[in-house]
């Protein structure tokens, strides 16, 4: 069981992502709150923009730039250049396929510079790791699941062929079928 994020979306719907342990918000909304906090330091301190390699990072950066502009922390010309950069990043990000997350981050740890990162986790590389993996029977990775389905399908096809071959061996080689035209002539 886990707590859900308490952020309320603009539509009035609650965000239902799992909250980070010890906080009230998911990773995205915790970051959004941290990055857009107008009172998070001296006015001359440079903005700490998040990574803009994916749409959520771009969204956080946009919110931070707009908050800094509204508070007078950055001048309009600099904000304009930053927003143009985000526009380019948005166009590039739209071309990328979103990776399918295997696990939602619920715990974070700090790197040397103090930035949050996900805890260390090792992952398998199906199908190479599957034969020796201790979790191969309960694996939920999409590749492994597809492999199990393929194996099951191959086994079912094999059983059908065997049943079909057995049925053919039990029936006579030739079956006499009397056609209506043949029946009238006799």
N, C-alpha and C positions, 0 to 999 in steps of 0.2 A: 504494500500500500504506500502511496506517496501523496504529498500535497500538490494541488494544482496551482499554477501561476495565478496571482491575484490581479494581474493587469487587466484593465477593461479596454477593449478595442474601441475605435471610433464608432463602430456600429452599435455599441452598447453590449456586445457579447463578451463574456469573460474568455481570456486566453486559457486554453485547457492543457497546455504543455506542462510536463512535470516541473515543479519548482526545484531549484538547486537546494540541496540540503542546507538547512540553517537560514534560508532566506524565504521571502514570500513570492519570489519571481523566478521565471525560467531564465536560462542563460541569456537569451536575446533581450528580454525586457530588463533584466538586471544590468546588462551592458548599456541599454538605451538610457536607463535612469542615471547611470554613472557618467556616461558621456555627455548627456544633455543638461546636467546640473549646472545652472548658470552661476551659482555661488560656490563652485568647486575650486576656487583659487584666485590669485590676484589677476586683475584685468590684463596685465601685460604678459601673463604666462601664455606660451603658444598653445594652440588647440592640439589635443591628443586625439587625432582622428583614428578610428579603428581601421582594420583591413577592409579594403573595398573590393575584394575579389569575388564577392557574391552579393546578391540583392539585399540581404539583411544588413550587411556591413555598410552598404551604400545608403540604406535607409537611416541607420544610426548616424552616419557622417552628415547626411542632409539635415537631420534634426539638430545636430550639434552646431552646424554652421548657421542655420536659421536662428537658433537660440542665441548664439554669440553675436550675430548681426543685430538682433532685436535688443540685446542688452548693451550694444555699443562697444562690445569687446573687440570686434574687428570692423574695419571700414568697408563701405559698400563695394569699392573697387576690388579689394582682396576677396570678399565674399563672392563677387561675380566670377572671378577667375576660378575659385574653388568649386562653385556650382557648375561651371562649364566642364571642369575636370570630372565631376560626378556624372554629368550628362554623357560624356564619352565612356566612362566606366559602366554606366547603365546599358549603353548600346552593346558594349563588348560582353557584358554578363548575360545579356539576352541570347547571345549566340551559343553560350555554354549550356550543356545539359547539367541539371542538378544531380549531384551524386545521391544515391539512396543511402540515407544514414542507417547504419546497423544498430547503433545504440544512441540514445539521447543522453547528453552529458548531464549528470546530476551532481557531480562533485568536481571541484577544481582544485588545482594546486598552483603555486607561484613559480615562475621561472626566475632566473637570476636577476632580471631587470624588474621584477615585480608584476609582470603581466600575467593574467590568469591563463591557465592551459588545462586541458583534460588530463586526468591521471594516466600514467603509463599503462598501455594495454597491448598485448601481442595478438596478432590475428593470423589465421591460417590462410593458405593460398590453395583453395580447391582447384582442381581435383588432385593436385600433386600430394598434398598433405593428408588427404582423406584416408588412405589405407592404414596409416599409422596413428591417426587421431583417436584419442580416447573418447571423444564425443560423437564419433561418426554415426552412431545409431540414433542419436537425439538431435543432430545438427539441424538448425533452422536456416542456415545460409541458403540463399536462393539457388546457387549453383549446385549445392549438395542435394537439395530437394528435387531439382530438375534431374539430377543423376539418378536418384532413387525412382522417380517417375519413369524415366527411360528404361531403367532395369526392370521395373514392374511391367511396363508395356512389352518389352522384349520377351519376358517370361510368359505373359499372356498370349502373345503371338505364337510362341513355341508350343504352348499347350494346345492352342487352336489347331495348329498344323498337325500335331500328333493325333488329336481327336479326329480331324478330317481324314488323315491317313488310315486310322483305325476303322472309320466308317466305310471308307472305300474298300478296304480289304474284306469286310463282312458282306458286301453286296456283290451279286454276280457281275461278271465283266460286261455282259450284254443284257440289256433289258428289252424284251420284245414289246413294242408299242404298236398297237393296231390303229392305223389311221382310218377315219370314216370312209374314205374312198376305197381303201383296201378291203374293208369289211363288206361293202355292197357287192363287190365283184365275186365274192366267194359263195 
